[in-house]
Amino acid sequence: MSSDDTQFFAAAPLSMSVKVVSGLGSIVILGVAMMLVGMSVLGIAKAQMPVQGFLLWVSIFLVVGWFFALLSIVRSYTLVDGMIAVHRVFWSNRFYLGTGRTAFQKKMPRSWRLFGNGGLFSVSGCFWNREAGHYRAFITDPSRIVWVNTGERMIAISPEDPEAFMAAFNGAET
């Protein structure tokens, strides 16, 4: 593929399950953070100064984590020059497609989350299951998963149009 063969694919819209987790998770995370700030700053907890400081730091940690999850939402995917790029709000993850690369559609099996986000604005991070082994996930809709074996690692993505992505990926192999 040459650089003028860039193929862009929008990420699937957030599934209902991701929307529910995002909404409820946001309410809980931001609500707890506000409650802790109130307890700390207003002295509602009537605790000693170190405890109030700790509550304030925990609330800051919660808000920063929530904000990072928001910025980590998957926006799109690009196939170009023998690689796939997963675009987030301010950065991209790039994976080179080596020899023996494949792509296929299959429902996501139950997996262990090793590190990452299980549904707050996306399902993304490092996961493991018996079938795929260790893999990276960049998913907004679990019903539209395309598995990509880069030759070195397995990644799971959810383009808006999985069939068009598969056609472009398989066309890029030739």
GROMACS elastic network, one bead per residue, 0.5 to 0.9 nm:
[ bonds ]
;  ai    aj funct       b0    kb
    1     4     6  0.79747   500
    1     5     6  0.59047   500
    1     6     6  0.80835   500
    1    80     6  0.65785   500
    1    82     6  0.64962   500
    1   172     6  0.67978   500
    1   173     6  0.89023   500
    2     5     6  0.53949   500
    2     6     6  0.77092   500
    2    80     6  0.72889   500
    2    81     6  0.56859   500
    2    82     6  0.87414   500
    3     6     6  0.59415   500
    3    80     6  0.63241   500
    3    81     6  0.59841   500
    4     7     6  0.88133   500
    4    80     6  0.82722   500
    4    81     6  0.89955   500
    5    79     6  0.82489   500
    5    80     6  0.64074   500
    5    81     6  0.77491   500
    6    78     6  0.68054   500
    6    79     6  0.58743   500
    6    81     6  0.76007   500
    7    77     6  0.84144   500
    7    78     6  0.55611   500
    7    79     6  0.51486   500
    7    80     6  0.64929   500
    7   165     6  0.87962   500
    7   168     6  0.75996   500
    8    76     6  0.72998   500
    8    77     6  0.60222   500
    8    79     6  0.66381   500
    8    80     6  0.87434   500
    8   165     6  0.88789   500
    9    76     6  0.56811   500
    9    77     6  0.50927   500
    9    78     6  0.60714   500
    9    79     6  0.83102   500
    9   159     6  0.62065   500
    9   160     6  0.70877   500
    9   161     6  0.76348   500
    9   164     6  0.84279   500
    9   165     6  0.69677   500
   10    13     6  0.86381   500
   10    75     6  0.64901   500
   10    77     6  0.62744   500
   10    78     6  0.86383   500
   10   158     6  0.89496   500
   10   159     6  0.58644   500
   10   160     6  0.56046   500
   10   161     6  0.79090   500
   11    14     6  0.86100   500
   11    74     6  0.65419   500
   11    75     6  0.53514   500
   11    77     6  0.67028   500
   11   139     6  0.80469   500
   11   140     6  0.69048   500
   11   141     6  0.85289   500
   11   157     6  0.82201   500
   11   158     6  0.60349   500
   11   160     6  0.50159   500
   11   161     6  0.82924   500
   12    15     6  0.80186   500
   12    74     6  0.89285   500
   12    75     6  0.83818   500
   12    76     6  0.82944   500
   12   139     6  0.81043   500
   12   140     6  0.59209   500
   12   141     6  0.59822   500
   12   144     6  0.73908   500
   12   158     6  0.57668   500
   12   161     6  0.73094   500
   12   162     6  0.88244   500
   13   140     6  0.64033   500
   13   141     6  0.66954   500
   13   159     6  0.86975   500
   13   160     6  0.67926   500
   14    17     6  0.80365   500
   14    18     6  0.59073   500
   14    19     6  0.61488   500
   14   121     6  0.75057   500
   14   122     6  0.74208   500
   14   139     6  0.87242   500
   14   141     6  0.55633   500
   15    18     6  0.52356   500
   15    19     6  0.61755   500
   15    20     6  0.86489   500
   15   140     6  0.64258   500
   15   142     6  0.72782   500
   15   143     6  0.80625   500
   16    20     6  0.60957   500
   16    21     6  0.85864   500
   16   141     6  0.82452   500
   17    20     6  0.51333   500
   17    21     6  0.61564   500
   17    22     6  0.84177   500
   17   119     6  0.78119   500
   17   141     6  0.83194   500
   17   142     6  0.88747   500
   18    21     6  0.51302   500
   18    22     6  0.58762   500
   18    23     6  0.84354   500
   18   118     6  0.87515   500
   18   119     6  0.52089   500
   18   120     6  0.66197   500
   18   121     6  0.62342   500
   18   122     6  0.63821   500
   18   123     6  0.77953   500
   18   140     6  0.70332   500
   18   141     6  0.73484   500
   18   142     6  0.88356   500
   19    22     6  0.50136   500
   19    23     6  0.59730   500
   19    24     6  0.84781   500
   19   119     6  0.82186   500
   19   120     6  0.80037   500
   19   121     6  0.70281   500
   19   122     6  0.88331   500
   20    23     6  0.51522   500
   20    24     6  0.59858   500
   20    25     6  0.80228   500
   20   119     6  0.87915   500
   20   120     6  0.88340   500
   21    24     6  0.53528   500
   21    25     6  0.54952   500
   21    26     6  0.81021   500
   21   118     6  0.87575   500
   21   119     6  0.58404   500
   21   120     6  0.58317   500
   21   121     6  0.77873   500
   22    25     6  0.51191   500
   22    26     6  0.58398   500
   22    27     6  0.85145   500
   22   119     6  0.65905   500
   22   121     6  0.53281   500
   22   122     6  0.82160   500
   23    26     6  0.52163   500
   23    27     6  0.62771   500
   23    28     6  0.87235   500
   23   120     6  0.81203   500
   23   121     6  0.87215   500
   24    27     6  0.51135   500
   24    28     6  0.61746   500
   24    29     6  0.85056   500
   25    28     6  0.51782   500
   25    29     6  0.58974   500
   25    30     6  0.82915   500
   25    66     6  0.87591   500
   25   119     6  0.88849   500
   25   120     6  0.66717   500
   26    29     6  0.51955   500
   26    30     6  0.57722   500
   26    31     6  0.78901   500
   26    66     6  0.72351   500
   26   120     6  0.79008   500
   27    30     6  0.55043   500
   27    31     6  0.55959   500
   27    32     6  0.82833   500
   28    31     6  0.50597   500
   28    32     6  0.59109   500
   28    33     6  0.83818   500
   29    32     6  0.53514   500
   29    33     6  0.61324   500
   29    34     6  0.86607   500
   29    59     6  0.87842   500
   29    62     6  0.63284   500
   29    63     6  0.72446   500
   29    66     6  0.72107   500
   30    34     6  0.60814   500
   30    35     6  0.85167   500
   30    59     6  0.84133   500
   30    62     6  0.74032   500
   30    63     6  0.65468   500
   30    66     6  0.79826   500
   31    34     6  0.51565   500
   31    35     6  0.61358   500
   31    36     6  0.86219   500
   32    36     6  0.61061   500
   32    37     6  0.85620   500
   32    59     6  0.73904   500
   32    62     6  0.83208   500
   33    36     6  0.51520   500
   33    37     6  0.61795   500
   33    38     6  0.85706   500
   33    55     6  0.87792   500
   33    56     6  0.83270   500
   33    58     6  0.75356   500
   33    60     6  0.72283   500
   33    61     6  0.86224   500
   33    62     6  0.62861   500
   33    63     6  0.67601   500
   34    37     6  0.50797   500
   34    38     6  0.61118   500
   34    39     6  0.85676   500
   34    59     6  0.71508   500
   35    38     6  0.50547   500
   35    39     6  0.61384   500
   35    40     6  0.85505   500
   35    59     6  0.83796   500
   36    40     6  0.59846   500
   36    41     6  0.84205   500
   36    52     6  0.86714   500
   36    55     6  0.56056   500
   36    56     6  0.64192   500
   36    58     6  0.77196   500
   36    59     6  0.59249   500
   37    40     6  0.50129   500
   37    41     6  0.57426   500
   37    42     6  0.77931   500
   37    52     6  0.86833   500
   37    55     6  0.68866   500
   37    56     6  0.55392   500
   37    57     6  0.89251   500
   37    58     6  0.89429   500
   37    59     6  0.63603   500
   37    60     6  0.86236   500
   38    41     6  0.53991   500
   38    42     6  0.53555   500
   38    43     6  0.73013   500
   38    44     6  0.69051   500
   38    45     6  0.87647   500
   38    56     6  0.88349   500
   39    42     6  0.57029   500
   39    43     6  0.53398   500
   39    45     6  0.51614   500
   39    46     6  0.80361   500
   39    47     6  0.88534   500
   39    52     6  0.73447   500
   39    55     6  0.75833   500
   39    56     6  0.85030   500
   40    43     6  0.52604   500
   40    44     6  0.69162   500
   40    45     6  0.68759   500
   40    46     6  0.85305   500
   40    47     6  0.82804   500
   40    49     6  0.86575   500
   40    51     6  0.79603   500
   40    53     6  0.67892   500
   40    54     6  0.83120   500
   40    55     6  0.59124   500
   40    56     6  0.59019   500
   41    44     6  0.79250   500
   41    52     6  0.73674   500
   41    53     6  0.87989   500
   41    56     6  0.77624   500
   42    45     6  0.82259   500
   42    46     6  0.88053   500
   43    46     6  0.51106   500
   43    47     6  0.70280   500
   43    52     6  0.74477   500
   44    47     6  0.79941   500
   45    48     6  0.86925   500
   45    51     6  0.88886   500
   45    52     6  0.77644   500
   46    52     6  0.84554   500
   47    50     6  0.81047   500
   47    51     6  0.60338   500
   47    52     6  0.63025   500
   48    51     6  0.55928   500
   48    52     6  0.64694   500
   48    53     6  0.88992   500
   49    52     6  0.50784   500
   49    53     6  0.61801   500
   49    54     6  0.86094   500
   50    53     6  0.50956   500
   50    54     6  0.61502   500
   50    55     6  0.87113   500
   51    55     6  0.62398   500
   51    56     6  0.86690   500
   52    55     6  0.51422   500
   52    56     6  0.63192   500
   52    57     6  0.87859   500
   53    56     6  0.50901   500
   53    57     6  0.62872   500
   53    58     6  0.86901   500
   54    57     6  0.51285   500
   54    58     6  0.61928   500
   54    59     6  0.86684   500
   55    58     6  0.51237   500
   55    59     6  0.62540   500
   55    60     6  0.86940   500
   56    59     6  0.51771   500
   56    60     6  0.62920   500
   56    61     6  0.86934   500
   57    60     6  0.50221   500
   57    61     6  0.61269   500
   57    62     6  0.86556   500
   58    61     6  0.50200   500
   58    62     6  0.62523   500
   58    63     6  0.87853   500
   59    62     6  0.51006   500
   59    63     6  0.63215   500
   59    64     6  0.86288   500
   60    63     6  0.52607   500
   60    64     6  0.60976   500
   60    65     6  0.85072   500
   61    64     6  0.52090   500
   61    65     6  0.60551   500
   61    66     6  0.85728   500
   62    65     6  0.51686   500
   62    66     6  0.61530   500
   62    67     6  0.86061   500
   63    66     6  0.50573   500
   63    67     6  0.60711   500
   63    68     6  0.85361   500
   64    67     6  0.50530   500
   64    68     6  0.60694   500
   64    69     6  0.85975   500
   65    68     6  0.50988   500
   65    69     6  0.62351   500
   65    70     6  0.86758   500
   66    69     6  0.51289   500
   66    70     6  0.63165   500
   66    71     6  0.88042   500
   66   120     6  0.81196   500
   67    71     6  0.62708   500
   67    72     6  0.85806   500
   68    71     6  0.50556   500
   68    72     6  0.60597   500
   68    73     6  0.89636   500
   69    73     6  0.67213   500
   69   117     6  0.74531   500
   69   120     6  0.64172   500
   69   121     6  0.65997   500
   69   122     6  0.80121   500
   70    73     6  0.57465   500
   70    89     6  0.86351   500
   70   120     6  0.76308   500
   70   121     6  0.61258   500
   70   122     6  0.86513   500
   71    74     6  0.86369   500
   71    88     6  0.70050   500
   71    89     6  0.55178   500
   71    90     6  0.72268   500
   71   121     6  0.88661   500
   72    75     6  0.89031   500
   72    88     6  0.56329   500
   72    89     6  0.65008   500
   72    90     6  0.82641   500
   72    91     6  0.85844   500
   72   121     6  0.78078   500
   72   122     6  0.77699   500
   72   124     6  0.82845   500
   73    87     6  0.86447   500
   73    88     6  0.57267   500
   73    89     6  0.67205   500
   73   120     6  0.86348   500
   73   121     6  0.56932   500
   73   122     6  0.56817   500
   73   123     6  0.86719   500
   73   124     6  0.84204   500
   73   138     6  0.85149   500
   73   139     6  0.88659   500
   73   140     6  0.79370   500
   74    77     6  0.83370   500
   74    86     6  0.70421   500
   74    87     6  0.60454   500
   74    89     6  0.73877   500
   74   121     6  0.83915   500
   74   122     6  0.68355   500
   74   123     6  0.89884   500
   74   124     6  0.84061   500
   74   138     6  0.64378   500
   74   139     6  0.71011   500
   74   140     6  0.68452   500
   75    86     6  0.77646   500
   75    87     6  0.56083   500
   75    88     6  0.54215   500
   75    89     6  0.68634   500
   75   140     6  0.88332   500
   76    85     6  0.83165   500
   76    86     6  0.61349   500
   76    87     6  0.51868   500
   76    88     6  0.73137   500
   76   159     6  0.73192   500
   76   160     6  0.87967   500
   77    84     6  0.69024   500
   77    85     6  0.55170   500
   77    87     6  0.58964   500
   77   157     6  0.84198   500
   77   158     6  0.89821   500
   77   159     6  0.72219   500
   78    83     6  0.81142   500
   78    84     6  0.55600   500
   78    85     6  0.50282   500
   78    86     6  0.67008   500
   78    87     6  0.78425   500
   79    82     6  0.72091   500
   79    83     6  0.58713   500
   79    85     6  0.65564   500
   79   165     6  0.88850   500
   79   168     6  0.81722   500
   79   169     6  0.74762   500
   79   172     6  0.84953   500
   80    83     6  0.55162   500
   80    84     6  0.64743   500
   80    85     6  0.79504   500
   80   172     6  0.89629   500
   81    84     6  0.83999   500
   81    96     6  0.86746   500
   81    97     6  0.89354   500
   82    95     6  0.88207   500
   82    96     6  0.60880   500
   82    97     6  0.53144   500
   82    98     6  0.75690   500
   82   172     6  0.80999   500
   82   173     6  0.88032   500
   83    94     6  0.67811   500
   83    95     6  0.55059   500
   83    98     6  0.83849   500
   83   150     6  0.84891   500
   84    93     6  0.83465   500
   84    94     6  0.58366   500
   84    95     6  0.53488   500
   84    96     6  0.64415   500
   84    97     6  0.70857   500
   84   150     6  0.88432   500
   85    92     6  0.62534   500
   85    93     6  0.55860   500
   85    95     6  0.63336   500
   85    96     6  0.86363   500
   86    91     6  0.85951   500
   86    92     6  0.53403   500
   86    93     6  0.50600   500
   86    94     6  0.63466   500
   86    95     6  0.83818   500
   86   138     6  0.75018   500
   86   157     6  0.84719   500
   87    90     6  0.79395   500
   87    91     6  0.62130   500
   87    93     6  0.65679   500
   87    94     6  0.86492   500
   88    91     6  0.52760   500
   88    92     6  0.55782   500
   88    93     6  0.79933   500
   89    92     6  0.81587   500
   95   150     6  0.72364   500
   95   153     6  0.87210   500
   95   155     6  0.89243   500
   96   150     6  0.65908   500
   96   151     6  0.85960   500
   96   152     6  0.85507   500
   97   100     6  0.84688   500
   97   101     6  0.61302   500
   97   102     6  0.89674   500
   97   149     6  0.80075   500
   97   151     6  0.64936   500
   97   152     6  0.81101   500
   98   101     6  0.59134   500
   98   149     6  0.89327   500
   98   150     6  0.56670   500
   98   151     6  0.50128   500
   98   152     6  0.71048   500
   99   150     6  0.77199   500
   99   151     6  0.58347   500
   99   152     6  0.89526   500
  100   149     6  0.80299   500
  100   150     6  0.74543   500
  100   151     6  0.54472   500
  101   148     6  0.73559   500
  101   149     6  0.52899   500
  101   152     6  0.85644   500
  101   173     6  0.82266   500
  102   147     6  0.81270   500
  102   148     6  0.58421   500
  102   149     6  0.51216   500
  102   150     6  0.68223   500
  102   151     6  0.78339   500
  102   169     6  0.83738   500
  102   170     6  0.79840   500
  102   173     6  0.88849   500
  103   146     6  0.66742   500
  103   147     6  0.54507   500
  103   149     6  0.61574   500
  103   150     6  0.84855   500
  103   166     6  0.67384   500
  103   169     6  0.72484   500
  103   170     6  0.76535   500
  104   145     6  0.86898   500
  104   146     6  0.56850   500
  104   147     6  0.53174   500
  104   148     6  0.67291   500
  104   149     6  0.87017   500
  104   166     6  0.72597   500
  105   144     6  0.78721   500
  105   145     6  0.61039   500
  105   147     6  0.59848   500
  105   148     6  0.88676   500
  105   162     6  0.78414   500
  105   163     6  0.88275   500
  105   166     6  0.83530   500
  106   109     6  0.85666   500
  106   143     6  0.89486   500
  106   144     6  0.85572   500
  106   145     6  0.65918   500
  106   146     6  0.67808   500
  106   147     6  0.71377   500
  107   142     6  0.75670   500
  107   143     6  0.68325   500
  107   144     6  0.80246   500
  107   145     6  0.66208   500
  107   146     6  0.86002   500
  108   111     6  0.80764   500
  108   142     6  0.68211   500
  108   143     6  0.80537   500
  108   145     6  0.69954   500
  108   147     6  0.89276   500
  108   156     6  0.84801   500
  109   129     6  0.73351   500
  109   130     6  0.89848   500
  109   131     6  0.80024   500
  109   132     6  0.88884   500
  110   128     6  0.88381   500
  110   129     6  0.68330   500
  111   127     6  0.62246   500
  111   128     6  0.54121   500
  111   130     6  0.81327   500
  112   126     6  0.87453   500
  112   127     6  0.55183   500
  112   128     6  0.51431   500
  112   129     6  0.62641   500
  113   116     6  0.67421   500
  113   117     6  0.80949   500
  113   118     6  0.74766   500
  113   125     6  0.75884   500
  113   126     6  0.62777   500
  113   128     6  0.65577   500
  114   125     6  0.77473   500
  114   126     6  0.54570   500
  114   127     6  0.52261   500
  114   128     6  0.70007   500
  114   134     6  0.89790   500
  115   124     6  0.86965   500
  115   125     6  0.56629   500
  115   126     6  0.51487   500
  115   127     6  0.69692   500
  116   123     6  0.77753   500
  116   124     6  0.57188   500
  116   126     6  0.60220   500
  116   127     6  0.80262   500
  116   137     6  0.89129   500
  117   120     6  0.63297   500
  117   121     6  0.84732   500
  117   122     6  0.69852   500
  117   123     6  0.54830   500
  117   124     6  0.52321   500
  117   125     6  0.60378   500
  117   126     6  0.88354   500
  118   121     6  0.88567   500
  118   122     6  0.71047   500
  118   124     6  0.66828   500
  118   125     6  0.81324   500
  119   124     6  0.77261   500
  119   139     6  0.88769   500
  119   140     6  0.82903   500
  120   123     6  0.70883   500
  121   140     6  0.74134   500
  122   138     6  0.71866   500
  122   139     6  0.57687   500
  122   141     6  0.79794   500
  123   137     6  0.65766   500
  123   138     6  0.61055   500
  123   140     6  0.62655   500
  123   141     6  0.83165   500
  123   142     6  0.83032   500
  124   127     6  0.86131   500
  124   136     6  0.70977   500
  124   139     6  0.61082   500
  124   140     6  0.84917   500
  125   135     6  0.83786   500
  125   136     6  0.55365   500
  125   137     6  0.54243   500
  125   138     6  0.70318   500
  126   134     6  0.70816   500
  126   135     6  0.58477   500
  126   137     6  0.64768   500
  127   133     6  0.81163   500
  127   134     6  0.57765   500
  127   135     6  0.53981   500
  127   136     6  0.61383   500
  127   137     6  0.71303   500
  128   131     6  0.85709   500
  128   132     6  0.70653   500
  128   133     6  0.51698   500
  128   135     6  0.60865   500
  128   136     6  0.86209   500
  129   132     6  0.57610   500
  129   133     6  0.51331   500
  129   134     6  0.68378   500
  129   135     6  0.84020   500
  130   133     6  0.54599   500
  130   134     6  0.86753   500
  132   135     6  0.68759   500
  132   154     6  0.71920   500
  133   154     6  0.81358   500
  134   153     6  0.77867   500
  134   154     6  0.71635   500
  134   155     6  0.88949   500
  135   153     6  0.66103   500
  135   155     6  0.53111   500
  135   156     6  0.72821   500
  136   153     6  0.81499   500
  136   154     6  0.65623   500
  136   156     6  0.62633   500
  136   157     6  0.87175   500
  137   154     6  0.87381   500
  137   155     6  0.56519   500
  137   157     6  0.61616   500
  138   155     6  0.76251   500
  138   156     6  0.60492   500
  138   158     6  0.70566   500
  139   142     6  0.63877   500
  139   144     6  0.84995   500
  139   145     6  0.72385   500
  139   156     6  0.68632   500
  139   157     6  0.50662   500
  139   158     6  0.50446   500
  139   159     6  0.82776   500
  140   144     6  0.85608   500
  140   145     6  0.89699   500
  140   157     6  0.79896   500
  140   158     6  0.61086   500
  140   159     6  0.83479   500
  141   144     6  0.57716   500
  141   145     6  0.72181   500
  141   157     6  0.87616   500
  141   158     6  0.59671   500
  141   159     6  0.84006   500
  141   160     6  0.86190   500
  142   145     6  0.57013   500
  142   157     6  0.87164   500
  142   158     6  0.69571   500
  143   158     6  0.79696   500
  144   157     6  0.80372   500
  144   158     6  0.51179   500
  144   159     6  0.67934   500
  144   160     6  0.74028   500
  144   161     6  0.78785   500
  144   162     6  0.63034   500
  145   156     6  0.63091   500
  145   157     6  0.55208   500
  145   159     6  0.73924   500
  145   162     6  0.73137   500
  146   155     6  0.84143   500
  146   156     6  0.57916   500
  146   157     6  0.53979   500
  146   158     6  0.59652   500
  146   159     6  0.75593   500
  146   162     6  0.65154   500
  146   165     6  0.83833   500
  146   166     6  0.78083   500
  147   154     6  0.69901   500
  147   155     6  0.58738   500
  147   157     6  0.65190   500
  147   158     6  0.87471   500
  148   151     6  0.89286   500
  148   153     6  0.83053   500
  148   154     6  0.57332   500
  148   155     6  0.52393   500
  148   156     6  0.62144   500
  148   157     6  0.77537   500
  149   152     6  0.72087   500
  149   153     6  0.58414   500
  149   155     6  0.64440   500
  149   156     6  0.87857   500
  150   153     6  0.54995   500
  150   154     6  0.62459   500
  150   155     6  0.77410   500
  151   154     6  0.78245   500
  158   161     6  0.82465   500
  158   162     6  0.70251   500
  159   162     6  0.53749   500
  159   163     6  0.89058   500
  159   164     6  0.87793   500
  159   165     6  0.70033   500
  160   164     6  0.88875   500
  160   165     6  0.87082   500
  161   164     6  0.55075   500
  161   165     6  0.64357   500
  161   166     6  0.87998   500
  162   165     6  0.50779   500
  162   166     6  0.60962   500
  162   167     6  0.86043   500
  163   166     6  0.50620   500
  163   167     6  0.61351   500
  163   168     6  0.86170   500
  164   167     6  0.50693   500
  164   168     6  0.61548   500
  164   169     6  0.84800   500
  165   168     6  0.51557   500
  165   169     6  0.59686   500
  165   170     6  0.84741   500
  166   169     6  0.50172   500
  166   170     6  0.59620   500
  166   171     6  0.83117   500
  167   170     6  0.52393   500
  167   171     6  0.59454   500
  167   172     6  0.85155   500
  168   172     6  0.60409   500
  168   173     6  0.88249   500
  169   172     6  0.51162   500
  169   173     6  0.66832   500
  170   173     6  0.53614   500
  170   174     6  0.74070   500
  171   174     6  0.58667   500
